[in-house]
């Protein structure tokens, strides 16, 4: 049985609090490193795409999960990162330099969008980001000299010191390294004063103002950080797709990213990873289920969207803390058995702001 009380001040800032966590995460990393040696090319390619979605989910989590700002247009930052990376590589910029530059370009655009977006919140902020996503989709289709327009843009094969990184097995390691670096960066950021300011703004803006936290700067910074990480995911997705068209960065991708964050668990890095894994598995699961359904149902379009919405409704109703919350409950059950009590995680009624003063 493990106890989460601290005997030293530094334990509250530890990256992993228990030695067993280091062991389990080390085994997980070793297993991921060994996948290309034993898995098929198709499996490695699919896992590479899952890792790309993990980076995108972590980017949106930095905004929605840590500062409470809703965005329905993060597919636009994926598109900016993808097209920026492809354009830089087409003009001779090396892979290791063009990829972070693409993230910086997306971060700069995120800062520009975040400055006017902080004037609104909630549903209005979601509408602003949605409108921005539609604008970016039209710009990528019309700006033919840079993006190739609706005819598309070919992405060059990534190279590092003369060696090709285009094979699925090698590119899988590139995606894995990117996920690990982004995850470690966000984990350390959330342990710092900036991360605590993020969560303070998310929990109560009034209390954050009272504590002297520059709320507007925190919101704008979160927008830029989130857009930059999402731009890195776009740079990786450009190589996964191989040929960029505006149809690859539509509203459906933004909705998938929102589902990853909500289903995984708001405010949790682990939840962002779990949500990305689940959402990436849904298309294959729907394809498998179609073979068991009647022919009339198999011919229907939009079945994947229906299943995704149904899964979201189930989580909102029965597990609002997401996959991460369910994992915490299972871990508590295993650690405290047979002393585990069901009332430990009893759900309480949540009130709207207008109801709290009654």
C-alpha positions in Angstrom: 0.0 0.0 0.0 1.3 3.5 -0.9 0.6 6.6 1.0 0.7 10.0 -0.8 1.6 12.2 2.2 4.9 14.0 2.0 7.7 13.9 4.5 9.9 16.4 2.6 9.0 19.7 0.8 10.7 18.6 -2.4 8.4 15.6 -2.7 5.6 17.8 -3.8 7.6 18.8 -6.9 8.8 15.3 -7.8 8.3 14.2 -11.4 7.3 10.7 -10.2 6.6 10.3 -6.5 7.2 6.5 -6.1 9.9 4.2 -7.2 7.4 1.8 -8.7 6.3 4.5 -11.1 9.8 4.8 -12.5 9.9 1.0 -12.9 6.5 0.8 -14.7 7.2 3.8 -17.0 10.6 2.5 -17.8 9.1 -0.9 -18.8 6.5 0.9 -20.9 9.2 2.9 -22.7 11.3 -0.2 -23.3 8.2 -1.9 -24.8 7.6 1.0 -27.1 11.2 1.0 -28.2 11.0 -2.7 -29.0 7.8 -2.4 -31.1 9.5 -1.9 -34.5 11.7 -4.9 -34.0 8.7 -7.3 -33.6 5.7 -5.5 -35.1 4.7 -5.5 -38.7 5.1 -2.4 -41.0 1.4 -1.7 -40.8 1.3 -1.9 -37.0 4.4 0.4 -36.7 2.8 2.9 -39.1 -0.5 2.9 -37.2 1.3 3.4 -33.8 3.3 6.3 -35.4 0.0 8.0 -36.2 -1.2 7.3 -32.6 1.9 9.1 -31.3 1.3 12.1 -33.6 -2.3 12.3 -32.2 -0.8 12.1 -28.7 1.3 15.2 -29.4 -1.8 17.1 -30.8 -3.8 16.0 -27.7 -1.1 17.3 -25.4 -1.1 20.6 -27.2 -4.8 21.1 -26.7 -4.6 19.9 -23.1 -2.2 22.7 -22.4 -5.0 25.1 -23.4 -8.3 23.5 -22.5 -7.1 21.2 -19.7 -4.8 23.6 -17.8 -6.3 27.0 -18.4 -9.9 26.1 -19.1 -10.1 27.8 -22.5 -12.3 26.0 -25.1 -11.0 25.7 -28.6 -12.8 24.1 -31.6 -10.3 25.2 -34.2 -7.0 23.5 -33.2 -6.9 21.7 -36.5 -5.9 25.1 -38.0 -2.7 25.0 -36.0 -2.0 21.4 -37.1 -2.4 22.7 -40.7 -0.1 25.7 -40.1 2.6 23.4 -38.7 2.2 20.9 -41.5 2.3 23.4 -44.3 5.0 25.5 -42.7 7.2 22.4 -42.2 6.7 21.2 -45.8 7.4 24.7 -47.2 10.6 25.1 -45.2 11.9 21.7 -46.2 11.0 22.4 -49.9 13.3 25.5 -49.6 16.2 23.6 -48.3 15.8 24.0 -44.5 17.1 20.8 -42.7 14.6 18.6 -40.9 15.8 19.2 -37.4 15.6 22.9 -38.0 12.3 23.1 -40.0 10.3 21.1 -37.5 10.9 23.5 -34.5 10.5 26.4 -36.8 7.1 25.1 -37.9 6.1 24.9 -34.2 7.3 28.5 -33.7 5.3 29.7 -36.6 2.2 28.0 -35.2 3.0 29.5 -31.8 3.3 33.0 -33.2 -0.1 32.6 -35.0 -1.5 31.3 -31.7 -0.4 34.4 -29.9 -2.0 36.6 -32.5 -5.2 34.7 -32.2 -5.0 34.6 -28.4 -4.8 38.4 -28.0 -8.4 39.1 -29.2 -9.7 35.8 -28.1 -9.1 36.5 -24.4 -11.8 39.1 -24.5 -14.4 36.3 -24.6 -14.8 32.9 -22.9 -16.8 29.8 -23.0 -19.1 29.3 -26.0 -18.0 32.6 -27.5 -14.3 31.6 -27.4 -15.2 28.3 -29.1 -17.0 30.2 -31.8 -14.0 32.5 -32.4 -11.6 29.5 -32.7 -14.1 27.7 -35.0 -14.2 30.8 -37.3 -10.4 31.0 -37.3 -10.2 27.3 -38.3 -12.6 27.9 -41.3 -10.5 30.9 -42.3 -7.3 28.9 -42.3 -8.9 26.2 -44.3 -9.9 28.7 -47.0 -6.4 30.3 -46.9 -4.6 27.0 -47.4 -6.9 26.3 -50.4 -6.5 29.7 -52.0 -2.8 30.5 -51.4 -1.5 28.3 -54.2 2.0 29.8 -54.3 2.7 28.5 -50.8 0.4 25.6 -50.1 -0.4 24.4 -53.6 -4.1 25.2 -53.1 -6.7 22.4 -53.4 -4.4 20.5 -55.7 -2.1 19.7 -52.8 1.5 19.9 -51.8 4.0 17.1 -51.8 6.0 16.6 -48.6 9.7 15.8 -49.0 11.2 12.8 -47.3 12.9 13.8 -44.0 16.6 13.3 -43.8 19.1 13.5 -41.0 22.8 13.8 -41.8 22.2 12.2 -45.2 20.1 9.3 -43.8 16.5 8.9 -44.8 13.8 9.0 -42.0 11.0 8.1 -44.3 10.6 4.4 -43.5 7.8 3.7 -41.1 10.1 2.1 -38.5 12.6 5.0 -38.4 9.8 7.6 -38.4 8.1 5.8 -35.5 11.2 6.6 -33.4 11.0 10.2 -34.5 7.4 10.4 -33.3 8.2 8.6 -30.0 11.1 11.0 -29.2 8.8 14.0 -29.9 6.1 12.6 -27.6 8.5 12.0 -24.8 10.1 15.4 -25.1 6.8 17.2 -25.2 5.4 15.1 -22.3 8.5 15.9 -20.1 8.4 19.6 -21.0 4.7 19.9 -20.0 5.2 17.8 -16.9 8.0 20.1 -15.7 6.1 23.2 -16.8 3.1 22.2 -14.6 5.4 21.8 -11.6 6.7 25.3 -12.0 5.1 28.7 -11.1 3.8 29.1 -14.6 2.0 25.8 -14.4 0.5 26.7 -11.1 -0.6 30.0 -12.6 -2.3 28.0 -15.5 -4.3 25.9 -13.0 -5.1 29.0 -10.9 -6.6 30.8 -13.9 -8.6 27.6 -14.8 -10.0 27.2 -11.3 -10.9 30.8 -10.6 -10.0 33.9 -12.5 -11.1 36.1 -9.7 -8.9 34.4 -7.2 -6.0 34.5 -9.7 -6.4 38.3 -10.0 -6.5 38.6 -6.2 -3.2 36.7 -6.0 -1.5 39.0 -8.5 -1.4 36.5 -11.4 -1.5 38.3 -14.8 -4.5 36.5 -16.1 -4.5 37.9 -19.6 -0.8 37.2 -20.1 -1.3 33.6 -18.8 -4.2 33.0 -21.2 -2.2 34.4 -24.2 0.8 32.4 -23.3 -1.2 29.3 -23.0 -2.6 29.9 -26.5 0.9 30.3 -27.9 2.2 27.2 -26.1 -0.7 25.1 -27.2 -0.5 26.2 -30.8 3.3 25.6 -30.8 2.9 22.0 -29.6 0.0 21.4 -32.0 2.2 22.8 -34.8 4.8 20.1 -34.0 2.1 17.5 -34.4 1.3 19.0 -37.7 4.9 18.8 -38.9 4.9 15.1 -38.0 1.5 14.6 -39.6 2.8 16.1 -42.8 5.3 13.2 -43.2 2.7 10.7 -42.2 0.2 11.9 -44.9 2.9 12.6 -47.5 0.7 14.9 -49.6 -1.0 17.8 -48.0 -4.5 19.0 -49.0 -6.9 21.3 -47.0 -9.3 18.3 -46.7 -6.9 16.7 -44.2 -7.4 19.6 -41.6 -11.1 20.0 -41.4 -13.5 20.6 -38.4 -13.6 16.8 -37.9 -10.0 16.8 -36.8 -10.7 19.6 -34.3 -13.6 17.6 -32.9 -11.4 14.5 -32.6 -8.9 16.5 -30.6 -11.6 17.8 -28.3 -12.8 14.2 -27.8 -9.3 13.2 -26.9 -9.0 15.8 -24.1 -12.5 15.3 -22.7 -12.6 11.5 -22.8 -9.0 11.2 -21.6 -9.6 13.5 -18.6 -9.5 17.3 -18.4 -6.3 18.5 -16.7 -4.3 15.3 -17.0 -1.3 14.6 -19.2 -1.9 10.9 -18.8 -5.5 11.5 -19.9 -4.4 13.3 -23.1 -2.4 10.2 -24.0 -5.2 7.7 -23.2 -7.8 9.8 -25.0 -5.6 10.0 -28.1 -5.2 6.2 -28.0 -8.9 5.6 -27.7 -9.9 8.0 -30.5 -7.3 6.6 -32.8 -8.7 3.1 -32.3 -12.3 4.1 -33.0 -12.1 3.9 -36.9 -10.7 0.4 -36.8 -13.3 -0.6 -34.2 -16.1 0.8 -36.3 -14.7 -1.0 -39.4 -14.7 -4.3 -37.4 -18.2 -3.7 -36.1 -19.6 -3.0 -39.6 -18.9 -6.6 -40.6 -21.4 -7.7 -37.9 -24.1 -5.3 -38.9 -26.9 -5.6 -41.5 -26.1 -4.5 -45.0 -28.4 -1.5 -44.8 -26.5 -0.2 -41.8 -23.1 -0.9 -43.4 -24.0 1.4 -46.3 -24.8 4.3 -44.1 -22.3 7.2 -43.9 -21.2 9.0 -40.7 -21.2 5.9 -38.5 -17.8 6.8 -37.0 -19.1 10.2 -36.0 -22.1 8.6 -34.3 -19.9 6.1 -32.4 -17.6 8.9 -31.3 -20.6 11.0 -30.0 -22.0 8.0 -28.3 -18.7 7.3 -26.5 -18.5 10.9 -25.5 -22.0 10.9 -24.1 -21.3 7.8 -22.0 -18.2 9.4 -20.5 -20.0 12.6 -19.7 -22.8 10.8 -18.0 -21.0 8.0 -16.2 -17.3 9.0 -16.0 -16.9 12.7 -16.3 -13.2 12.5 -15.1 -12.4 10.5 -18.2 -10.1 7.6 -18.7 -7.6 9.0 -16.3 -10.2 9.2 -13.5 -11.1 5.6 -14.1 -7.5 4.5 -14.0 -7.1 6.3 -10.6 -10.1 4.5 -9.3 -8.8 1.1 -10.4 -5.3 1.8 -9.0 -6.9 2.8 -5.6 -8.9 -0.4 -5.6 -5.8 -2.5 -6.2 -3.7 -0.6 -3.6 -6.3 -0.5 -0.9 -8.0 -3.9 -1.4 -9.8 -5.1 0.7 -10.1 -1.8 2.5 -11.4 0.1 -0.6 -14.7 1.9 -0.1 -17.0 2.9 -2.9 -17.8 6.2 -1.2 -14.2 7.3 -1.7 -15.0 8.6 -5.2 -18.7 9.4 -4.7 -19.8 12.0 -7.3 -21.2 15.3 -5.9 -23.5 17.7 -7.7 -21.8 20.4 -9.6 -23.4 23.8 -9.6 -23.5 26.5 -12.2 -22.1 29.9 -11.3 -25.5 31.4 -11.2 -26.6 28.8 -8.6 -23.8 29.1 -6.1 -25.1 32.3 -4.5 -28.6 31.0 -3.9 
